[in-house]
C-alpha cells in the first residue's frame, strides 16, 4: 500500500505554477524596459554578456528542485509487511451539508468552515472506528466508504464545498438512505450517522426515514451549524460580491432549523448538538455517545510496516540546487 506520511507538504507543489507565472511576467516586464532604452541592436550589444537561455535553465532547475523537495518532505512510503489484525470498532458515517446556505456567515468564518473544522476534529477523536464520508445538498454523494484511512477522510473534508454538488437543497433523507446502503448488510447494532447541517430546505420525509433507519439499528446524531437569527448567503456574480436574493430582489436570510434537527436526532434515537463557539465540547460529547455503541470484532489484513523513499527525491533536489548555483547568468564570449 502506497501512502504519503506527511501529505500536507504536497500543497507546496502549488507554488510551481505560481513561480512560472511570476517568471513569465518578469521576463515580459524586463523585455519592455529594454525596448525603452533604444535601438534593439544597440541594446543587444550593450547586454552581450547576458544569456536569457541560462536564465531559463536556472529557473527550470530551481522549480524542479522545489517540486522534488515537496515530495521528499511528504515522505512517500510503501507498505512492505502485511499482517492479519483484529480490532473492535463501530461504523460511523459523517454526512456534511454542502448546500449554498452553508456559506452564510452568521457564525465565523462561515457555517461551511465551522462545520468542516468540527468534522475534522471529530475524525481525530474517532480514530479506531471505521469512518465514511457523505456529502449532500440536493442529492447525497458517497465521498469515502467506511475505512480506517483517516488521512483520506481529512482530505475529503478539507476539499468539501458547494461546487461539488450539481443540485442544491438539503436532502437529509437521501444522506440517510445512502448511509444505510453503505453499511455492511450484517451490521445491525454497531453503526451511527452524524449529520452536520443547518437543516434548511429539508425534505418532508426526513423524520420518517430517521425512524425507519433507527429500527434497522442506526443511531442518528444531528449537529446544527448556524444561528436561529440567520445570515445572508454570499454569492459571487463575477463582477462583484453580492447576496442570494428572491424574485423581488430582497436578500434571502438563511436560518438554523433547530426544531427539525432536534426531531431528527430524537427519531434516530441519538442526540442533537448545537455547534456553538465551543466546538471541542461538542466533539467530545459526540465521541462520548458513539463510544457507548456496541463494538463488533473485525478482522482485516493491514500494513504494519512502511518503508520510506524520501531520499530518492531529496538527493536529486539537492543536486539540482547545486547545479543551479554554479551556473552563471553570463554566456561565454568567443575569442577572436
Secondary structure, 3 states (H helix, E strand, C coil): CEEECCHHHHHHHHHHHHHHHHHHHHHHHHHHHHHCCCCHHHHHHHCCCECHHHHHHHHHHHHHHHHHHHHHHHCEEEEEEEEEEEEEECEEEEEEECCHHHHCCCCCCCHHHHHHHHHHHHHHHCCCCEEEEEEECCCEEEEEEEECCHHHHHHHHHCCCHHHCCCCCECHHHHHHHHHHHCCCCCCCCEEEEEEECCCCECCCHHHHHHHHHHCCEEEEEEECCCCCCEECEEECCCCEEECECCCCCECEECCCHHHHHHHHHHCCCCEEECCCCHHHHHHHHHHHHHCCCCEEEEEEEEEEEEECCHHHHHHHHHHHHHHHHCCCECCCCCC
